[in-house]
Amino acid sequence: MSVSTNINEEYEKLFGKASKVDLFDPDEDYYNNLRQVIIDTPTLNNGKKELPFTGVQVIPYCDFMMMKEVKKAETNGFHVYFLKNSKPGEDDYCNAAGYYSNDNKHFIILKYSRIVYQDAFEPYDYSLVKKRKIALLKKTSMENGQFFLTKDLSCNNPKIGACLVMGIRASVDKWRDSMNTPPHKTDFDPLDDLYTLTPQRVSLQNKVEHHLFYLAVSNEIKAFGYFEPETKYFYICKGSTIEEDLQGVSESSEYALNRKRLIDNCAEKQLFGWKLVKDAKCRTAAAAATYVTGHVSNYMEWKDEKGMQLDDVYPYCFKETTKQPLIQSSLQIISENSANTHYFYIDRDFEPSHTCIATGHYDISTKEFVLHKDSVLSLEVSSMFRYSAADVQRRKFIKMNCVAQSNVYRLKTDYSCASPDQAASYVLGIHADGWKEWIDDDGKQLGEVYNITTDTE
């Protein structure tokens, strides 16, 4: 049996008379409408449900439209990259395309790109989860149970774009061009690499070359700036990014109010945090570090490309505070007139934001543990502790009873905790067994001294 070369006749044999005269028409809107008629037409007369045209493949509508967007981008001179994961028909897959724009230094994910519906970020990626939801809000729709973009999506860089598309932490080499080649570092703006910045690229006042210092919080939050010895001001340079929010500090504090003024005058909102559109003057390098990291920090966070700190480069400006102990030792916290009290300690010094040196004693009559004034609490909490009920309780306790000092919290007065566990959790910022964490001068645990055993296995 010979097969007709007239595609319209073949269609009528399979599906009956179409409501449209011709299957193909030079009018694009007409063709799209007809194509939808064909898709929606019942196939009762075709037992095998197959088309008799060899080599014909009907691609999904979104993929078809995305390729049109790709062609448009390539026509405009952009080098397009693709990101595909899994295969169509499986539960969740992605098929995205995008390009890097030198005009605004952003990576653009094209309209109709398929996005993984269910993200699989790690627990410590809470901020990524939040920001992915914000980025995709009102920019996505569904087709056959799959997620796709209804608008172009602009990202700070291609690495962030890969994270948003795949719903996991992903590297830049997930993007591949039509030759299946990952992007080269030179394909994108040098701002992606913290230490490739040079004074010539920075808009510095009077075009003076300054000694630059850098601070990297994450792949998305990176800042650079310079110190002015004459005034002791620190300038965060244009192009730097800073954290979205300031944590662990009251909204009415000087830090919070000054940071808000800086954002209002010098920054614009980005997908991840804020980006400075002009140099920002800060009263101190410690304040500048705090504005960037989003928590109380000190000047030692800033380092140049050789790893030198501000007090190494400008010792005469920081000589009064250079490398002085941040806090008193645990033995110095003890008051002289309390020799009869059995003291216990927690002493940790992992990194600046996780330093804690605390003292206290156990009150047998009330079963409470008393934290002593001037005890120092960790600024940060563990990822498992964060956003738990205990974390909420700790935040309330800190707000009412502590003062932020450098990169720690200091207790303003003695405070009775409901249990040794609660006291240890307040100090360490983790879910803790206080009967084991609190140690006396002889190295004995609190539980050993009071014959209390706990089972934490």
Buried (B, 14 or more C-beta within 10 A) or exposed (E): EEEEEEBEEBBEEBBEEBEBEEBEBEEEEBBBEBBEBBEEBEEEEEEEEEBBEEEEEEEBBBBEBBBEBBEEBEEEEBEBBBBBBEEEEEEBBBBBBBBBBEEEBBBBBBBBBBBBBEBEBEEEBEBBBEBBEEBBEEBBEEEEEBBBBEEBBBBBBBBBBBBBBBBBBBEBEBBBBEEEEBBEEEBBBBBBEBBEBEBEBBEBEEEEEBBBBBBBBEBBBBBBBBBBEEEEBBBBBBBBBBBBEBEBBEEEEEBBEBBEEBBEEBBEEBBBBBBBEEBBBBEBBBBBBBBBBBBBBBBBBBBBBEEEBBBBBBEEBBEEEBEEEBBEEBEEBBEEEEEEBEBBBBBBEEEBBBBBBBBBBBEEEEEBBBBBBBBBBBBBBBEEBBEBEBBEBBEEBBEEBBEBEBBBBBBEEBBEBEBBBBBBBBBBBBBBBBBBBBBBEEEEBBBBBEEBEEEEE
